[in-house]
Amino acid sequence: DRNFDVYDDEGSQMYMGVRGEDNVADRAVRDTAGEVCETFDGHESKIFCTYYCAVCGGGTVRGTEVFSDAAPPLAAVKCDYCREARLYRWTAEISKGDMQKELDPWLKEKGQPTGALKTVSLVRATGGGATIPEFDVRSGKQSVRISGSELRVLLSGRGLYSPQFTIADRGRVLEISGRGHGHGVGLCQWGARGQALEGKTCPQILQHYYPGSTIATRTWK
């Protein structure tokens, strides 16, 4: 029953209204009107959710690592086109005390006892970017495993821009080195920009980030 269609948050890509539009974007919308990405699912072609992120940081993440409904074209692909992005690489620091405060509610929810944070160590690497890293958190006498995606959510506001990072123990401080901005699945927006500047076409860019997909034109009433 609302009298509007979009929100000014990530759900609608932070739509800023008419003041945020420009001729280039308007032309892109007109030129691709009705075009959709499809994948062949058994007996017919189906539209799939074309997830995307701001910056992949050198390679996208396999879709099933993040989304349960990820279609086969959401594969992990290399991307050397987003190097100009500010968050291609980034670093952050957090004290073990602050990390413990952020982890306590999560540990309690899982029925795990809390205690002084001892170490955070990598137990599964990113696999060339295709997978999300996992860490072993030792708190008190307990040890629990947590993914980079979960840690990113728990430490929101602490400068973790993606789930793709490593953690170095510097005593009382944990040093975090990461790459990219967003979940890392699908089309890399800065990478798409980089490819376009090199003269790649829209179909070529989409085929790079959604390998095996096809572009079809559909009409709706």
Stockholm file with secondary structure:
# STOCKHOLM 1.0

chainA/1-221         DRNFDVYDDEGSQMYMGVRGEDNVADRAVRDTAGEVCETFDGHESKIFCTYYCAVCGGGTVRGTEVFSDAAPPLAAVKCDYCREARLYRWTAEISKGDMQKELDPWLKEKGQPTGALKTVSLVRATGGGATIPEFDVRSGKQSVRISGSELRVLLSGRGLYSPQFTIADRGRVLEISGRGHGHGVGLCQWGARGQALEGKTCPQILQHYYPGSTIATRTWK
#=GR chainA/1-221 SS CCSCSCCSSGGGTTCCCGGGCCHHHHHHHHHTTTEEEEEEETTEEEECCCCEESBCSSBCBCGGGTCTTCCTTCCCCBCCSCTTSTTSEEEEEEEHHHHHHHHHHHHHHTTCCCCCEEEEEEEECCGGGTSCCEEEEEETTEEEEEEHHHHHHHTTTSSCCSSCEEEEECSSEEEEEEECBSCCBSEEHHHHHHHHHTTCCHHHHHHHHSTTCEEEECCCC
#=GC SS_cons         CCSCSCCSSGGGTTCCCGGGCCHHHHHHHHHTTTEEEEEEETTEEEECCCCEESBCSSBCBCGGGTCTTCCTTCCCCBCCSCTTSTTSEEEEEEEHHHHHHHHHHHHHHTTCCCCCEEEEEEEECCGGGTSCCEEEEEETTEEEEEEHHHHHHHTTTSSCCSSCEEEEECSSEEEEEEECBSCCBSEEHHHHHHHHHTTCCHHHHHHHHSTTCEEEECCCC
//
